[in-house]
Amino acid sequence: MHKISVVIRNKNQANALSFLLKNLTERYSEDISEIIVLDNLSTDRSVSVCEKYKARVVTIEQFGYGSSANLAAAEAINTIVVIFSAHAYPVSHDFFKLIKIKFSQNPNLAGLRCLHNKNDFKHYINNVSAKDNPKAAGVIFCGSAFSKKVWKEHSFKNDIRTMEDKEWSKRVLNAGFDIEFVPSIFCYDIKRSKSQLYFRFKNELIGSYQLWHTDYNLISICKSLIRSILNIISNSFSDLFYAFKRFLFSINFILNKPDKF
């Protein structure tokens, strides 16, 4: 059966990378023949972590979503490539086995979308088709698998700002290939700062317009601002209300402590 190349995109995430590599090498070694870390000039101990777990490091000096995905495919020696970000990791014991089975069963398969949140699981259970809804069921380049054979015919766009995975999904589906869900479960474990969230927002706004033709105008962005302000106010009052409720309950508890067991 097929072997798998795992490619990890990383920048200064040594702790998360260490956990992912430990997970991969201790639990899935029989399914994986190589691990490649695409490192974007990390200044922490990421490279030494890779050396510890014998992962091959490929340095990226100027990161790009599409270009890094192309580099992942070019560097991989196997026909099945699974991409992770350093802050994600597989959970289910049969994660890679299910991927290999799917590719063996369907020679027309371009990619597989694994499951990491409730929406993925609902779409999988409800048999949502990538051809009908590529946004919900297309591959995502963290915890997804793709075929290197298909990539050789349809490489990723180097100049795309973001959503390189969704753009590729649409293109290969239109070319007649298949993309399916696979019940391989992984965890996407990240907490972004406000500046990181803003950076992501900018890319997704541009990507949504370019790829899904989402209509943006002055009225829609003003409504979005008003909703954001109202949510902030509502959440602030709610947080204050329950902070005082916890304080009052704690005072009452101190004054009326129950008997210990």
C-alpha positions, -999 to 999 in steps of 0.1 A, spaced: 0 0 0 11 36 -5 35 53 18 29 89 29 50 121 30 42 145 58 51 181 52 49 206 80 48 244 76 65 261 105 78 295 118 89 299 154 66 272 169 93 249 184 70 237 213 41 229 190 64 214 164 81 192 190 47 178 201 36 171 165 69 154 156 67 133 188 32 123 179 40 114 143 72 94 151 58 75 181 23 67 168 24 66 130 59 55 119 46 25 100 25 47 77 49 76 71 82 72 51 94 108 55 87 140 74 97 174 59 95 207 78 92 238 56 107 263 80 103 301 74 136 314 90 127 304 126 148 321 152 137 297 180 149 261 185 127 247 157 157 234 137 172 215 167 137 200 173 137 187 137 172 172 142 160 154 174 132 137 155 151 132 123 128 154 102 143 170 70 144 208 71 137 228 40 142 265 45 117 291 31 132 326 30 100 343 17 68 325 27 38 323 3 8 301 7 7 287 -28 45 286 -32 50 267 0 24 242 -10 42 238 -43 75 233 -25 58 207 -3 47 187 -33 81 191 -51 101 179 -20 79 149 -12 90 116 -26 57 98 -22 25 101 -43 4 110 -12 13 142 6 -3 153 39 2 189 50 2 201 86 8 234 102 31 230 133 2 238 156 -20 209 144 -16 172 150 -34 139 141 -56 124 168 -73 92 155 -51 61 156 -60 52 120 -55 87 106 -30 78 79 -44 43 72 -78 57 62 -61 81 39 -42 53 22 -73 32 18 -92 61 2 -64 67 -24 -62 29 -31 -100 27 -37 -102 58 -60 -75 64 -86 -93 96 -97 -88 111 -62 -71 145 -61 -74 152 -24 -90 143 10 -104 166 36 -99 153 72 -121 163 101 -111 188 128 -143 207 138 -181 202 141 -188 216 107 -164 191 90 -181 163 109 -216 175 100 -207 178 64 -191 144 64 -222 127 80 -245 146 57 -225 135 26 -218 171 15 -201 169 -19 -170 189 -28 -184 193 -63 -215 209 -49 -198 229 -21 -160 232 -26 -158 258 1 -172 234 28 -158 201 14 -126 210 -5 -92 204 9 -76 226 35 -39 227 37 -36 218 73 -45 182 80 -55 174 44 -40 150 18 -34 155 -19 -21 135 -48 13 144 -62 3 129 -95 -26 154 -98 -4 182 -86 20 175 -115 -9 184 -139 -24 211 -117 1 229 -95 -9 255 -69 -10 292 -77 22 309 -65 7 344 -67 -25 337 -47 -28 358 -15 -46 331 5 -71 302 1 -46 284 -22 -62 251 -11 -98 262 -20 -87 276 -54 -69 244 -62 -99 224 -51 -122 242 -75 -97 239 -103 -91 201 -100 -128 194 -95 -136 213 -127 -109 192 -144 -128 160 -135 -110 148 -104 -126 139 -70 -122 154 -36 -137 135 -6 -140 136 31 -121 110 51 -129 103 88 -93 109 99 -95 132 129 -69 159 138 -67 188 163 -61 224 151 -46 239 182 -39 276 179 -47 308 197 -40 339 175 -32 373 187 -52 403 177 -26 413 151 -26 377 137 -64 378 135 -63 411 116 -37 397 92 -59 367 86 -90 389 81 -72 409 54 -62 378 35 -96 362 38 -114 393 27 -93 395 -5 -95 357 -10 -133 356 -6 -137 383 -32 -113 367 -57 -124 331 -52 -160 332 -41 -169 366 -56 -183 378 -23 -199 412 -28 -185 439 -5 -198 475 -5 -200 504 19 -233 494 34 -222 458 41 -189 469 58 -208 495 79 -233 468 90 -203 446 99 -188 474 120 -220 480 138 -225 443 146 -189 441 159 -194 471 182 -228 458 195 -212 423 202 -183 439 221 -207 460 242 -230 430 248 -201 407 258 -186 434 280 -218 438 300 -223 401 302 -187 396 314 -191 423 341 -225 409 352 -211 374 358 -179 387 373 -200 404 400 -222 373 404 -191 352 410 -178 377 435 -211 379 454 -214 341 454 -179 338 467 -186 363 496 -217 343 505 -197 311 504 -171 325 528 -199 336 552 -218 304 550 -193 276 543 -208 241 542 -195 213 563 -165 194 550 -167 157 541 
